[in-house]
Amino acid sequence: MTQIVQFLNQNKAPFTVNIYPFLSLYANEHFPVDYAFFDGVSNPIVDNGIQYTNVFDANFDTLVASLKAVGYGDMTIIVGEVGWPTDGDKNANINYALRFYRGLLPRLAANKGTPVRPGYIEVYLFGLIDEDAKSIAPGSFERHWGIFRYDGQPKFPMDLSGQLQDKYLVGAQNVQYLPKKWCVLRPDVKDVSKLAENIDYACTFSDCTALGYGSSCNGLDPNGNATYAFNMYFQVQNQKDLSCNFQGLAMVTDQNVSQGNCNFPIQIATSYSPNLSPVAWVFLISFIILLL
């Protein structure tokens, strides 16, 4: 690592670090929840006389101390990724994401910095849009980091200027969806001996992360779990007729089966390209232009 830092310094390059307070909370069930946010804690951590009320500052200044220990205490540091997921874990939800960004963005706007490095910090949010095919090896939350949903629509109000004038960001325009059809578990099914293997198949080739413990669809009953899995596969397959059968266990309905906070999505209409859809490309390009 010291050689890498030396190389960066020789080329006048910054050190880039990803800081994820959510991961601190996810990895340790005893981690103090309030310490992952920016609205204060009753018992701050004191290090060499400096009080730390949040893990973001603590992580950043730990890096500063490490760089100083090898002779590069003044090296520029960029936060390459920081964010909060909204599903896939008991601590990944809209309310916590709102709390996190409402604390982070005003600090960045005010150039508050950290106790050891006050002032401006270059920070990049992660991420823009949910990624429903991303690996979930680290955790089911990995597909839900976006501030926009899979269809380019904003999840919650926020103010990127850090002025706390929260409003919904402009989402993708003229998004076309497939017909309002859902794949559901047949209500007259009596033989459920093959249900588990069909649910497993559906989830393997789609996205069932919302069904996990503490996630947005965790409260469904067994029939609801099956329907959610079947529908996700059906939508991923662009509502092809044969994709809603599951050995006779499923059927198509035009009745929206979403329940409370658990959304049973409809797929966006795209070309058959395996890559990013035209709608998503337009959205990304438009967003980049707005930033410029």
N, C-alpha and C positions, 0 to 999 in steps of 0.2 A: 504493500500500500504506500509506503514511503516513496518508492520509486515512481509510482503513479503521480503522487503529489509533486514530486520534483519535476516530472515531465510537464505537468500542467503549468507549473510556475515558469518553467523555461519558455513556454509558448504563450505566456500571458493569458492562460485559459482559466475559467472559474472552476470551482469544485461544485458539482451538482449533486444534491441529495434529495431523496423522496422522504417526506415526513407524513406519516399516517397515524394520527391519534386514534382513529377507529381501530387500527390493528393492535394497538396497545390494549384496548378494551376487549377486543375479540380474543386475544391470546391469553388473557388472564382474567378469570371471573372475579378475582379479588381486587382488580384494578379499580381505583376510585373513579366513578363515572364522571363527576364534575371536573376532574383533572384533565379529561379529554376535550373540554370546551374552554371558553374564554370569559365566562361570567363570574369567575372567582370561586375559591374554595375556602372552607373554614380553617383548614390546617395546611397552609402552604409548605412546600419543601424548602428548607434553607440549606444552601450550599455555599460555604465560604462567605457567609454574611449576606448572600443574595437570596431573596425570596422568589420561588417559582410557583405560580398558581395554575400553570397549564403545561402539558407535556410537549406542546409544540416548541415553546421557548426552551424548555429543558433539553429537548433533542438537538435543537439548533446550537445551543451554547455548548453542549457536549462535543459537537463536531468542532466548534471554534477552539475548545480546549485541546482537542486531539491534534488539530493542525498546529496550534501553538507549540505543542510538545515536540513536534518534529521540525520546528523552525519556520513555520509558515502561518503564523497567527493572523496576518493581515490579508490572507488570500480571500478573494471574492467568493462568496457562496451564493448559489442559486438554488431555490427550492423547485425542483423539476416537476414534482407531483404532490398535490395535497387535495383532499376531498373527503366526502362522506357518502357511503352507499345508502340506498333507500329501500332495499329489500334483500332477502336471503339470509337474514340473521335477526335475532331478537333485538339487537342494537342498531340494525340497519333499517331505518324508517324515515318517513318524511319529517316528522317532528324533530328528530335528532339532527337531520341534515340542515333544517332551517336554523336550529340553534347554533350549529357549527358555523355556517356561513355568516349568520348575523353577528357572530363574534369575530370571525377571521377578517372579513372584508373591511369593516371600519378600521381595524388595526393597520391593515395594509394601506388604506387610503390616507391615514394619518401619519404614515411612515414611522410608526412607533418602534418597530424593530424588537429586539430582545434585550434583556438586562445587560448582556455583555456586548452586544452589537446593536445599539440603538440606531434608528434611522431607516433608510430605504432598504427593502429586501425585494429582489426580483423573484416573483412567485408565479407558478403556473398551476391552474386548477385541473384536476382530473376527476371526471372527464366530461366530455361534451354530450355524447349520446350513449345510452345503454347498449351493451354488446351481448346479444342473446345466444351467440355461439362461442363465446370466450371460454377458455378452460376454467373449470371450477375446482381445480386441484387445491388452491389455497383456501377455498371456501365458496359457498353458493352466492355470497355477496358480490363476487367478482363481475357478475353480469349486470350490476345495478349501480355503477358509479356515476352515471350520467346525470347532468342537470336537466336533460331532455329525455323523454321516453323513446322507445324504439321507433316511433313514428315521427319524431322531431317535434313533439309537443312538450312544452315546459311542465315540469312536475310540481313546482311550487313557486311562489313569488320570491324574488330576490333583487337586490340592487347591487350591481357590479361596481358601481361608483363608491360603495361603502358609506352612503349617506343615509341608509336605513329607510329609504323611500321605496319599500318593497312593492313590486308589481311583477306580473308575469312577463317573462321575456318573450320576444316575438318568436313564434314557432314556425315550422315549415308551412308554407302556403300551398293550398290546392292539393293536399295529399289525397290520393285515391285509395280507397279500401276495397277489399273483396266484398262480395255480397254478405248481408247480415245472416250468416248461417253458422251454427255451432254443432260440434260433434259431441254427443252425450251418451252416457251409459243407458242402454235400453231399460225402461222401467219394468218390463216383463221378464227380465233375465232371472232364471232359476238356478242354472248350473254356473257357479262362479269358480269352478276348479281351475279355469285357465285365466282368471281375471288378473292375478298377480303378475304372471309372465307377460301379459299384454300391456299392463301398466308400465312394467319395467322397459318393455320395448319402446313404448311411446315416449317415455322420459329420456331414454338413451339417445333418441334421435330428435329431440326437441328441447324445450327448456321448462323444467318443473321446479326451478329453484324457489318459486313463490310458495311451494308446499312445505318447505322446511320449518323446523321449530322456530317459533317467533316471527315467521314471515307473514306476508299479507294474506295468504290463503291457508294458513296453518289451522284455522278453525273449521274447515270443511269436514263433513262426515265421510265415511268410507266411499259412499256412492259419489259424493262431490269430488273426492280425490281422483277417482277413476275418470269422471267426466272432465276434470281439469286436464289430466294427462292426455286423454283422447283428443280433446279439442286443441291442445297445443300442437300435437302431431299433425292434426288435420289442417291447421293454419300454416304450419311450416311447409306442408306439402301443397300449399296453394289451393286447398279445398278440393283436391282431386277426389272423385267419387270413391275410388277404392281405398282411400286413406281413412275412411270412417267406416270400418267394418269390424276389425279386431275379432275375427272368428265368430261373427254374429253377435258380439256383445254391445255394439254401438249403433247409433242411428243419427241422422242429421235432423236438426230442428231449426226453426226460424225464431224461436223464443230465446231472448238473451238470458243466459243462466248465471250471470254475474251475481255475486252475493256480497253486499256491504262493501268493504274495502278490497274484496277479492275480485279483480277484473279478469274476465274471460275474454282475451283480446281477439280482434279480427285482424287478419294479416293485411298489410298494405299491398296494393296492386303494383307489381314490378314486372320488368322484363324477366326472361328466364335465365338471365346471366347469373352465374354463381357468385359474382362479385357484388359490389355495392350497387343498390338500385339507383335509377336516374333521379328519383325524388330526393334520395339522401344526398346525392352529389350536389343537386341544386341547393339544398339546405346548407351543406357544408361550405360551398362557395359563397353563398349569400352571407353566412355568418362571418367568414373571413373578411369579406369586403366591408362589413359593418365595423369590424375591429380596426380595419385600416382607416 
